[in-house]
Amino acid sequence: MTTRADIEKGRLIYTEHLGWIDKGHAQGGDARALWAQLLSEPANPLLKDYFLVNYSQTMGGKYVGVNVRTGIRAQWKVKKGLSIETKRSIALSMMFYVSLKFEGLQSNALFSRVTDSGFSCEDLVSNLLGFYSVVLPRNYMALIRPKPKEYARKIWDYYGPVGRYKNNELKAIIFPDPERFPNNAYPYKKGLPSYLCSIKPFSSYENDLVINTIDASMILGLK
């Protein structure tokens, strides 16, 4: 769950182009593991023309004194030898599919009692930023124009916690400066900048280029 203290830690930032961004999500660690599989096409003795891609998103925490780690995972068979552009489209669709399932998991009755993270306004767009930084590297942090911590604190204090505002789309939620718009300061959604729209979601499943072998399922670990 994201808190105001994350602004001071530098994890949560407010940006001109994308609104709130969680820099932890934006590091793209899970996207890096996904993209590495699509590039390397790992061999499998049971598959001739395909290779397997596994992708998951997880979270952890302590619940009633027990350390719990849970998440969502899925698996696909992908045709060998596809172009880099097609692989980028496939990776984007895989990432977004699992992200929606993962945010939905955090929103269910069990986890929503202790966290407001499910579909928090910064989650999906932060995941997308991390994804692009991996599959189409560029200095995105400069492009999204982060605002100073003082400004981020002002936005948080006026509008409240980020988890209060839900977003299940690949769009940004912008929070206008309450000092500039004292009578009309309301959050609103806007489309993504062009540099985060260049990869289109994959749409050719009927050609058997990608086959879902394990639909998104929950994983659970206890310590």
GULOPA-459532 format. One record per atom (N, C-alpha, C): residue in three letters; x, y, z. Coordinates in steps of 0.001 Angstrom, whole numbers, plus 500000, padded with zeros to 6 digits. Each point is the difference from the previous one (the first is absolute). Layout:
N
ALAXYZ ...
This chain:
223
MET500841498813500000 MET499159501187500000 MET500883501246500000 THR499748500900499062 THR500802501213499878 THR499556501036501023 THR500968500617500676 THR499694501009501010 THR500705501313499657 ARG499666501038500754 ARG500624501308499804 ARG501503499936500230 ALA500434499104500898 ALA501429499853500289 ALA500778499569498770 ASP499339499344499041 ASP500682499569498786 ASP500436501181499138 ILE499366501138500182 ILE500458501209499304 ILE501371500401500520 GLU500161499989501312 GLU501279500371500604 GLU501093498998499633 LYS499634498737499870 LYS500969498963499650 LYS500395500056498525 GLY499254500766499217 GLY500286500090498573 GLY499372498888499185 ARG499194499167500630 ARG499350498893499278 ARG498775500486499236 LEU499215500881500621 LEU498794500533499379 LEU500277501418499517 ILE499799500236498702 ILE500240501325499437 ILE498761500466499241 TYR499878501315499908 TYR498916500553499191 TYR500622500590498740 THR499397499690498851 THR500575500423498728 THR498977500802499191 GLU500523500857499149 GLU499141500859499191 GLU499199499212498969 HIS500613498958499408 HIS499343499284498914 HIS499176498798500447 LEU500372499359501115 LEU499343498751500393 LEU499366500039501374 GLY500028501147500680 GLY499472500026501354 GLY500918499236500944 TRP499401499250500918 TRP500798499248500970 TRP500694498805499349 ILE501254499777500392 ILE500783498861499530 ILE500691499344501198 ASP499866498683500088 ASP500724499198500985 ASP501295499534499337 LYS501128500536500435 LYS501273499684499356 LYS500401498540500214 GLY499466499368501038 GLY500254498573500188 GLY499402499199498857 HIS498743500277499669 HIS499354499334498869 HIS500684500379498693 ALA500434501251499907 ALA500562500507498749 ALA501405499487499719 GLN500595499237500913 GLN501316499415499738 GLN499933498879498969 GLY498825499404499860 GLY499811499004498955 GLY500640498652500242 GLY500180499590501243 GLY500644498723500280 GLY499257498817499410 ASP498680499952500180 ASP499218498883499457 ASP499957500058498478 ALA499925501214499432 ALA500015500142498543 ALA501332499535499420 ARG501086500220500743 ARG501330499584499537 ARG500067498471499888 ALA499435499315501001 ALA499989498535499965 ALA499124499493498855 LEU498884500669499767 LEU499117499627498899 LEU500683500203498653 TRP500613501151499814 TRP500623500344498723 TRP501189499081499709 ALA500738499614501028 ALA501148499105499811 ALA499550498662499423 GLN498848499502500434 GLN499501498732499467 GLN499599500130498530 LEU499352501100499668 LEU499573500190498612 LEU501195500155499063 LEU501062500622500489 LEU501192500162499166 LEU500789498709499854 SER500140499257501093 SER500867498812499987 SER499307498756499456 GLU498660499988500011 GLU499236498842499520 GLU500525498703500622 PRO499880499828501319 PRO500569498837500685 PRO499496498677499429 ALA500926499104499758 ALA499674498706499387 ALA499213499126500971 ASN499081499231499430 ASN499232499033500781 ASN499900498717499185 PRO500454498864500553 PRO500023498746499214 PRO498612499523499581 LEU498950500512500650 LEU498648499560499674 LEU499344500874498936 LEU500671501091499641 LEU499421500931499035 LEU500912500116498779 LYS499410499954498828 LYS500792500074498771 LYS500066501423499454 ASP498860500588499748 ASP499954501309499349 ASP499703501142500965 TYR499884499668501295 TYR499630501006501003 TYR501008499999501145 PHE499937501044500812 PHE500720500042501269 PHE499052500530501063 LEU500287499697501263 LEU499126500394501104 LEU500436501344500585 VAL499011500804500356 VAL500236501271500682 VAL499180499999501287 ASN500669500192501120 ASN499341500086501302 ASN500122501429500521 TYR498915500515500529 TYR500016501379500501 TYR499153500087501255 SER500513500716501002 SER499254500143501248 SER500232501371500610 GLN499057500416500825 GLN500133501181500842 GLN499618499576501403 THR500808500396501002 THR499777499540501371 THR500049501162500987 MET499487499737501174 MET500077500955501113 MET500167499199501275 GLY500503500654501045 GLY500196499327501273 GLY499687500913501162 GLY499725499403501139 GLY499723500772501202 GLY499682499073501155 LYS499799500584501167 LYS499689499218501199 LYS498524500154500310 TYR499304498867500091 TYR498580499986500298 TYR499773499071501180 VAL499366500527501044 VAL499759499285501257 VAL501253499255500456 GLY501137500679499916 GLY501258499458500498 GLY500712499032499081 VAL499475499779498811 VAL500608499055499067 VAL500471500748498751 ASN501242499727499594 ASN500512500594498763 ASN499386499288498804 VAL499299500756499192 VAL499288499447498848 VAL500528500630498721 ARG500248499195499001 ARG500357500497498675 ARG499043499395498998 THR499366500841499245 THR499016499524499043 THR500113500790498709 GLY499314499535498977 GLY500067500697498725 GLY499242499262498927 ILE500239500399498769 ILE499337499430498830 ILE501074499552499014 ARG499812498827499436 ARG500925499532498977 ARG499223499433498809 ALA500626500043498845 ALA499398499441498791 ALA501115499444499127 GLN499613499125499081 GLN500977499387499096 GLN499412499949498593 TRP500887500217499027 TRP499596499954498594 TRP501010499187499182 LYS499514499436498883 LYS500870499484498960 LYS500075501060498908 VAL501230500315499587 VAL500204501044498995 VAL500753499387498819 LYS499558500324498820 LYS500635499508498780 LYS501437500503499913 LYS500907499137499605 LYS501397500390499853 LYS500197500901498783 GLY501027500853500077 GLY500438500769498848 GLY499171501211499641 LEU499194500513500920 LEU499192501182499715 LEU500867501256499982 SER499532501030499338 SER500758501251499917 SER500048500683501353 ILE500962500888500171 ILE500144500735501259 ILE498782500868500252 GLU499414500567498941 GLU498801500835500168 GLU498826499170500503 THR499847498798499450 THR498913499120500450 THR500223499571501439 LYS501242499725500355 LYS500288499605501382 LYS499711501135500973 ARG500264501229499609 ARG499664501136500872 ARG498489500069500221 SER499232499801498952 SER498544500026500120 SER499502498875500899 ILE500588498824499837 ILE499628498857500836 ILE500329500287501460 ALA501188500518500249 ALA500425500296501369 ALA499067501021500652 LEU499605501031499255 LEU499098501015500547 LEU498676499377500409 SER499440499155499150 SER498718499369500314 SER500120499078501205 MET501102499250500089 MET500207499126501149 MET500105500807501294 MET500791501069499951 MET500179500832501179 MET498679500593500467 PHE499225500544499074 PHE498751500657500377 PHE498975498988500493 TYR499957498831499377 TYR499064498959500414 TYR500257499574501451 VAL501246499693500314 VAL500331499569501359 VAL499848501164500981 SER500324501217499573 SER499846501168500875 SER498549500181500425 LEU499073499845499065 LEU498577500129500340 LEU499576498924500990 LYS500460498769499785 LYS499671498916500923 LYS500612500246501381 PHE501227500515500013 PHE500696500249501265 PHE499318501116500783 GLU499649501083499321 GLU499309501096500688 GLU498633499537500499 GLY499358499136499216 GLY498732499442500449 GLY500158499153501247 LEU501108499259500075 LEU500286499209501194 LEU500130500897501221 GLN500718501103499866 GLN500174500918501123 GLN498690500671500400 SER499044500027499077 SER498721500660500281 SER498980499072500647 ASN500324498697500080 ASN498985499100500551 ASN499825500213501498 ALA498965499394500551 ALA499598500284501378 ALA501095499694501016 LEU500808498956499743 LEU501041499612500948 LEU501066501076500133 PHE500532500486498851 PHE501114500932500039 PHE499557501455500152 SER498796500333499541 SER499555501394500087 SER499768500452501430 ARG499947499048500938 ARG499860500373501410 ARG501272500627500559 VAL501146499665499396 VAL501272500473500540 VAL500776500878499029 THR499530500115498751 THR500706500820499034 THR499014500640499029 ASP500333501217499549 ASP499174500660498985 ASP500701499970498641 SER500938499064499834 SER500868499998498825 SER499320499531498719 GLY498917499241500097 GLY499372499476498803 GLY499537501097499057 PHE500546500020498790 PHE499693501005498982 PHE500256501428500490 SER500945500161500923 SER500399501346500412 SER500445500784498766 CYS499738501286499983 CYS500114500791498767 CYS501379499937499349 GLU501041499713500770 GLU501353500008499442 GLU500477498632499512 ASP499274498933500324 ASP500534498656499788 ASP500197499643498529 LEU498928500036499215 LEU500092499525498617 LEU500924500870499160 VAL499921501315500180 VAL500849500882499196 VAL501468499865500415 SER500260499695501269 SER501373499752500444 SER500526498698499397 ASN499135498972499974 ASN500393498747499343 ASN500333500235498533 LEU499174500807499340 LEU500233500282498584 LEU501315500734499800 LEU500288500946500864 LEU501258500738499909 LEU501189499056500163 GLY499919499086500968 GLY501063499017500187 GLY500138499083498807 PHE498873499628499418 PHE500011499144498816 PHE500729500674498837 TYR499654501234499722 TYR500639500711498893 TYR501492500192500244 SER500380500229501243 SER501416500208500301 SER500828498759499696 VAL499340498829499995 VAL500683498736499734 VAL499988499659498513 VAL498819500050499371 VAL499877499502498626 VAL500305501057498941 LEU499971501274500391 LEU500311501074499064 LEU500724501098500787 PRO501248499730500427 PRO500710500871500946 PRO500116501453499526 ARG499814500901500955 ARG500068501434499758 ARG499983500676501365 ASN500378501243500078 ASN499977500715501274 ASN498589500513500280 TYR499126499062500392 TYR498605500358500212 TYR499807500888501221 MET500855499858500987 MET499857500830501199 MET500109501488499663 ALA500862500324499062 ALA500109501402499582 ALA498767500423499209 LEU499469499093499190 LEU498846500331499158 LEU498735500262500812 ILE499807499254501105 ILE498750500147500748 ILE500005501213500925 ARG501142500656500151 ARG500135501269500729 ARG499569499904501475 PRO500808499345500829 PRO499687499928501433 PRO499959501387500632 LYS499093500155500944 LYS499874501250500742 LYS500776499875501312 PRO500363501108500631 PRO500724499944501280 PRO499167499330501099 LYS500693499516501022 LYS499315499342501112 LYS498985500935500659 GLU500343501275500081 GLU499082500960500623 GLU498660500030499262 TYR500077499930498680 TYR498781500006499190 TYR499222498700500209 ALA500720498865500034 ALA499350498709500216 ALA499285499971501352 ARG500640500542501017 ARG499355500046501319 ARG498725500836499952 LYS500041501095499283 LYS498822500870499888 LYS498845499258499334 ILE500309499258498937 ILE498960499241499310 ILE499419498930500920 TRP500868499276500705 TRP499539498963500929 TRP499118500606501092 ASP500443501084500585 ASP499266500585501126 ASP498645500560499582 TYR499898500463498766 TYR498732500567499538 TYR499025498902499563 TYR500492499036499219 TYR499112498988499426 TYR499885498739500838 GLY500985499751500853 GLY499969498793500812 GLY500831498877499398 PRO500017498820500655 PRO500843498873499571 PRO499706499555498574 VAL501051499514499330 VAL499851499561498613 VAL499041498819499874 GLY499942499149501038 GLY499129498835499952 GLY498523500334499986 ARG499682501249500280 ARG498599500439499968 ARG499483500098498575 TYR500920500167499049 TYR499622500215498601 TYR500360498763499189 LYS498992499372499399 LYS500186498729499310 LYS500104500208498491 ASN500822499157499382 ASN500232500110498568 ASN500258498607499422 ASN499106499523499141 ASN500182498692499371 ASN500280500115498512 GLU500497501162499580 GLU500330500241498600 GLU501450500450499873 LEU500522499860498787 LEU501332500540499731 LEU499844501476499623 LYS499622500771501004 LYS499874501447499884 LYS500595500626501255 ALA500323501265499899 ALA500531500720501154 ALA498863500720500719 ILE500092500074501330 ILE499090500847500767 ILE500790501218500459 ILE499553501155499589 ILE500675501257500299 ILE499260500723501119 PHE500781500554500932 PHE499448500740501127 PHE500414501460499863 PRO499097500868499567 PRO500359501411499774 PRO500495500683501271 ASP500869500970499819 ASP500543500777501105 ASP498861500744500696 PRO499711499685501270 PRO498876500650500686 PRO500201501498500209 GLU501235500457499962 GLU500240501428500146 GLU499681500758498706 ARG500251499364498871 ARG499707500628498709 ARG498520499905499654 PHE499350498930500453 PHE498591499779499677 PHE499206499784501293 PRO499898501016500837 PRO499386499828501321 PRO498525499605499953 ASN499309500313498916 ASN498571499683499909 ASN499705498868499024 ASN501039499444499427 ASN499788498970498981 ASN501122498967500014 ALA500431499601501186 ALA501101499048500143 ALA499441498596500206 TYR499777499312498889 TYR499467498645500040 TYR500883499084499153 PRO500253498778500469 PRO500798499062499194 PRO499286499664498692 TYR500783499753498961 TYR499402499607498722 TYR500967499065499271 LYS499428499140499165 LYS500809499079499204 LYS500371500651498676 LYS501189499656499517 LYS500391500452498671 LYS500794498895499304 GLY500030500062498677 GLY500724499011499230 GLY501492500056500246 LEU500667498918499691 LEU501441499918500214 LEU500744500815498952 PRO501177500497500354 PRO500834500691499001 PRO500431499034498900 SER500341500546498860 SER500307499176498824 SER501143499016500258 TYR500965500376500841 TYR501144499124500225 TYR499641498763500820 LEU498783499930500541 LEU499540498797500689 LEU498847499329499254 CYS499860500323498722 CYS498938499408499170 CYS500536499349498736 SER501304499955499837 SER500565499517498739 SER499871498489499832 ILE499868499246501093 ILE499828498549499935 ILE498508499688500100 LYS499476499293499037 LYS498582499668499984 LYS499777498604500587 PRO498913499812500732 PRO499708498672500567 PRO499855498948498905 PHE500403498789500314 PHE499923498887499057 PHE498541499622499761 SER499643499711498754 SER498591499722499685 SER499814498839499031 SER501039499210499743 SER499901498936498990 SER500007498609500628 TYR499223499811501047 TYR499980498709500682 TYR499425498892499124 GLU499150500378499058 GLU499390498980499154 GLU501014499308499098 ASN501188500574499858 ASN501042499401499166 ASN500876499002500744 ASP499666499722501267 ASP500749499048500833 ASP501457500405500194 LEU500277501284499928 LEU501355500461500305 LEU500243499988501502 VAL498922500233500766 VAL500059499984501465 VAL498838499164500507 ILE500298499035500886 ILE498966499136500557 ILE500104500045501518 ASN498914500365500668 ASN499972500077501464 ASN499896498588500570 THR501041499518500672 THR499993498634500526 THR499626499941501481 ILE500322501052500756 ILE499540500116501389 ILE499375501371500145 ASP498665500031500081 ASP499333501274500192 ASP500399500544501370 ALA499938501325500145 ALA500486500642501227 ALA499459499308501239 SER500907499521500839 SER499618499282501212 SER500725500604501189 MET499404499849501179 MET500595500566501213 MET501086499090500529 ILE501101500597500463 ILE501058499261500668 ILE500066500484501438 LEU500288499108500927 LEU499983500338501424 LEU501176499332500686 GLY500701500775500814 GLY501111499456500784 GLY499916500502501424 LEU500307499149500968 LEU499948500350501421 LEU501346499772500639 LYS500351500859500964 LYS501229499819500763 LYS499691500023501486 
